[in-house]
């Protein structure tokens, strides 16, 4: 039996494309394990849902702006109408990981606010809206997406690093508050994940890709597919005794 058979999941930030590869891969992996998946993004998710259906999975594409309370509420209402329940929420939608380096004193307030709106308010709004559906069944799994930058800091990207640091703090607090309802909350923390967009960005910085590899115990690139074992574990009953934790998947990054 597949590990998520009978479960219903929402994955935000799940449109396809070089900058949104994580959510797309996550949604397809959850579906392959038997979950019915709401594939949600501010961009069109039709191709991701179609890919799931082509492999005999169940998917429902939705357009959602995680920054907007009404849009998030509509996503939850549509999930309940379509599938009748919600068991898993993957708060993957985020921006800012590929923003150009910028000194803290030069960060525009508008850019700061944009990143916080998606990465923090979006996670908050989706989580808050999911609670009533999960509480109804006294069970739920919330997986927030962090970043290795929240653990070791990262110069000239304070806006993004701060937003991901908030995710770790939110996970801890939510786990304590929601455990009484049977809702588990954890953070999946990837290192730099290689994809088309990242590779293109590093191409003009000789030696950078090699330096990233060499700072790892396993001196290799990290790909989205390598996060899936941890994601499925956190979404499945196998991790029912785990909450409030962050789980690092980064080929053994050296944080010293």
C-alpha positions as CSV (number, residue, x, y, z in Angstrom):
1,X,0.0,0.0,0.0
2,X,1.3,3.5,-0.9
3,X,2.2,5.6,2.2
4,X,-0.3,8.4,1.6
5,X,-3.2,6.4,0.3
6,X,-6.5,8.1,1.1
7,X,-4.8,11.4,2.1
8,X,-5.5,14.9,0.7
9,X,-2.6,17.3,0.3
10,X,-2.1,20.9,-0.8
11,X,1.2,22.0,-2.2
12,X,1.7,25.8,-2.7
13,X,4.1,27.2,-5.1
14,X,3.6,24.1,-7.3
15,X,3.6,25.5,-10.8
16,X,6.1,24.1,-13.2
17,X,9.2,25.8,-14.5
18,X,12.9,26.4,-13.7
19,X,12.2,28.6,-10.7
20,X,9.3,26.6,-9.3
21,X,10.8,23.1,-9.6
22,X,10.5,22.1,-6.0
23,X,6.7,22.5,-5.7
24,X,6.1,20.7,-8.9
25,X,8.3,17.8,-7.9
26,X,6.8,17.7,-4.4
27,X,3.2,17.6,-5.7
28,X,4.0,14.7,-8.1
29,X,5.8,12.7,-5.4
30,X,2.9,13.0,-3.0
31,X,0.5,11.9,-5.7
32,X,2.7,8.9,-6.5
33,X,2.4,7.8,-2.9
34,X,-1.4,7.9,-3.2
35,X,-2.4,11.4,-2.1
36,X,-5.0,13.4,-3.9
37,X,-3.2,16.7,-4.5
38,X,-4.3,20.3,-4.8
39,X,-1.6,21.9,-6.9
40,X,-1.7,25.6,-6.1
41,X,0.2,28.6,-7.3
42,X,-0.3,32.2,-8.4
43,X,0.7,30.9,-11.8
44,X,-1.1,28.2,-13.9
45,X,-0.6,24.7,-12.5
46,X,-2.4,22.8,-15.2
47,X,0.6,21.1,-16.6
48,X,1.6,19.8,-13.2
49,X,-1.9,18.4,-12.5
50,X,-1.9,16.9,-16.0
51,X,1.4,15.2,-15.4
52,X,0.0,13.7,-12.2
53,X,-3.2,12.5,-13.9
54,X,-1.2,11.0,-16.8
55,X,0.4,8.7,-14.2
56,X,-3.0,7.7,-12.8
57,X,-2.8,10.1,-9.9
58,X,-5.5,12.5,-8.7
59,X,-4.8,16.3,-8.9
60,X,-6.8,19.5,-8.8
61,X,-5.0,22.7,-10.1
62,X,-5.9,26.0,-8.3
63,X,-4.7,29.6,-8.7
64,X,-4.0,31.1,-5.3
65,X,-2.2,34.1,-4.1
66,X,-0.9,33.1,-0.7
67,X,-0.5,36.7,0.3
68,X,-4.2,37.3,0.1
69,X,-6.5,36.0,2.9
70,X,-9.5,35.7,0.6
71,X,-7.6,33.8,-2.0
72,X,-6.3,31.3,0.6
73,X,-9.8,30.9,2.1
74,X,-11.1,30.1,-1.4
75,X,-8.4,27.5,-1.8
76,X,-9.4,25.7,1.4
77,X,-13.0,25.9,0.5
78,X,-12.3,24.4,-3.0
79,X,-10.2,21.7,-1.4
80,X,-13.0,20.7,0.9
81,X,-15.6,20.8,-1.9
82,X,-13.4,18.7,-4.2
83,X,-11.9,16.1,-1.8
84,X,-13.9,16.5,1.4
85,X,-10.9,16.8,3.8
86,X,-7.3,18.0,4.2
87,X,-4.5,16.0,5.7
88,X,-1.3,17.5,4.4
89,X,-0.2,21.1,3.8
90,X,3.2,21.8,2.2
91,X,3.9,25.5,2.5
92,X,6.4,25.7,-0.4
93,X,5.5,29.0,-2.0
94,X,8.3,31.5,-1.5
95,X,10.3,34.2,-3.3
96,X,13.7,35.8,-2.9
97,X,16.1,32.8,-3.1
98,X,17.5,34.1,-6.4
99,X,17.5,37.8,-5.7
100,X,20.8,39.6,-6.5
101,X,23.0,40.2,-3.5
102,X,22.3,43.5,-1.9
103,X,23.8,45.3,1.2
104,X,21.4,45.6,4.1
105,X,21.4,49.4,3.9
106,X,20.4,49.2,0.3
107,X,17.4,46.8,0.6
108,X,14.3,48.7,-0.6
109,X,11.4,48.6,1.8
110,X,9.1,47.4,-1.0
111,X,11.4,44.4,-1.7
112,X,11.6,43.6,2.0
113,X,7.8,43.7,2.3
114,X,7.3,41.6,-0.9
115,X,9.5,38.8,0.4
116,X,7.9,38.9,3.9
117,X,4.4,38.9,2.4
118,X,4.9,35.7,0.4
119,X,7.3,33.8,2.7
120,X,6.0,34.6,6.1
121,X,2.4,36.0,5.7
122,X,1.7,33.3,3.0
123,X,2.8,30.5,5.3
124,X,0.8,32.0,8.2
125,X,-2.4,32.5,6.1
126,X,-2.3,29.0,4.6
127,X,-1.6,27.3,8.0
128,X,-4.3,29.3,9.8
129,X,-6.8,28.4,7.1
130,X,-5.9,24.7,7.1
131,X,-6.3,24.2,10.9
132,X,-10.1,23.9,10.9
133,X,-10.1,21.2,8.2
134,X,-7.3,19.2,10.0
135,X,-8.8,19.7,13.4
136,X,-12.0,18.2,12.2
137,X,-10.2,14.8,11.8
138,X,-7.9,15.3,14.8
139,X,-5.0,14.9,12.4
140,X,-2.7,16.8,10.0
141,X,0.8,17.2,8.7
142,X,2.1,20.7,7.9
143,X,5.5,20.8,6.2
144,X,7.1,24.3,6.0
145,X,10.0,24.9,3.6
146,X,13.0,26.5,5.2
147,X,16.5,27.1,3.8
148,X,20.0,26.2,4.9
149,X,20.7,29.9,4.9
150,X,18.6,30.3,8.0
151,X,21.2,28.2,9.9
152,X,24.5,29.6,8.7
153,X,23.4,33.1,7.6
154,X,24.1,34.5,4.2
155,X,25.7,37.8,3.4
156,X,23.9,40.4,1.4
157,X,20.5,38.6,1.4
158,X,19.2,39.5,4.8
159,X,15.6,39.8,3.5
160,X,15.4,36.2,2.3
161,X,17.4,34.7,5.2
162,X,15.3,36.6,7.8
163,X,12.1,35.3,6.2
164,X,13.3,31.7,6.4
165,X,14.5,32.2,9.9
166,X,10.9,33.1,10.8
167,X,9.7,29.8,9.3
168,X,11.8,27.9,11.8
169,X,10.4,29.9,14.7
170,X,6.9,29.6,13.4
171,X,7.3,25.8,13.1
172,X,8.3,25.5,16.8
173,X,5.5,27.7,18.0
174,X,2.8,26.1,15.8
175,X,3.9,22.6,16.9
176,X,3.4,23.5,20.5
177,X,0.0,25.1,19.9
178,X,-1.4,22.6,17.4
179,X,-0.2,19.3,18.9
180,X,-3.4,19.1,21.0
181,X,-5.4,18.8,17.8
182,X,-3.2,16.0,16.4
183,X,-1.5,18.4,13.9
184,X,2.2,17.9,13.4
185,X,4.3,20.8,12.1
186,X,7.9,20.4,10.8
187,X,10.3,22.3,8.5
188,X,12.1,20.7,5.6
189,X,15.5,22.5,5.2
190,X,17.2,22.1,1.8
191,X,20.6,23.3,0.9
192,X,21.1,25.0,-2.4
193,X,19.0,22.9,-4.9
194,X,20.4,22.8,-8.4
195,X,17.9,23.4,-11.2
196,X,17.9,25.2,-14.5
197,X,17.6,28.6,-13.0
198,X,20.3,28.1,-10.4
199,X,22.7,26.6,-12.8
200,X,22.2,29.6,-15.2
201,X,22.8,32.0,-12.3
202,X,26.0,30.3,-11.3
203,X,27.4,30.0,-14.8
204,X,28.6,33.6,-14.7
205,X,30.4,33.0,-11.3
206,X,33.4,30.8,-12.0
207,X,34.2,28.5,-9.1
208,X,31.1,29.1,-7.1
209,X,29.3,25.9,-8.0
210,X,32.5,23.9,-7.1
211,X,32.8,25.9,-3.8
212,X,29.3,24.9,-2.8
213,X,30.0,21.2,-3.5
214,X,33.4,21.3,-1.7
215,X,31.7,22.8,1.5
216,X,29.6,19.6,1.7
217,X,30.5,16.2,3.2
218,X,29.1,14.6,0.0
219,X,30.7,16.8,-2.6
220,X,27.9,16.9,-5.1
221,X,25.0,19.0,-6.4
222,X,21.7,18.6,-4.6
223,X,18.6,18.0,-6.6
224,X,14.9,18.3,-5.8
225,X,14.3,14.6,-6.1
226,X,16.8,14.1,-3.2
227,X,14.4,15.9,-0.8
228,X,11.5,13.5,-1.5
229,X,12.3,10.8,1.0
230,X,12.2,13.4,3.8
231,X,9.1,15.1,2.4
232,X,7.2,11.8,2.2
233,X,8.3,10.8,5.7
234,X,7.1,14.1,7.2
235,X,3.8,13.8,5.3
236,X,3.1,10.2,6.3
237,X,2.1,8.4,9.5
238,X,5.8,7.3,9.8
239,X,6.6,10.6,11.4
240,X,3.6,10.8,13.7
241,X,5.9,11.2,16.7
242,X,7.8,14.0,15.1
243,X,6.8,17.7,15.4
244,X,8.4,21.1,15.9
245,X,11.6,20.0,14.2
246,X,13.7,21.0,11.2
247,X,15.1,18.4,8.9
248,X,18.2,19.3,7.0
249,X,18.8,17.8,3.5
250,X,21.9,19.3,2.0
251,X,24.6,16.7,1.4
252,X,26.2,17.5,4.7
253,X,26.9,21.3,4.5
254,X,29.7,22.6,6.7
255,X,28.2,25.5,8.8
256,X,31.4,26.4,10.6
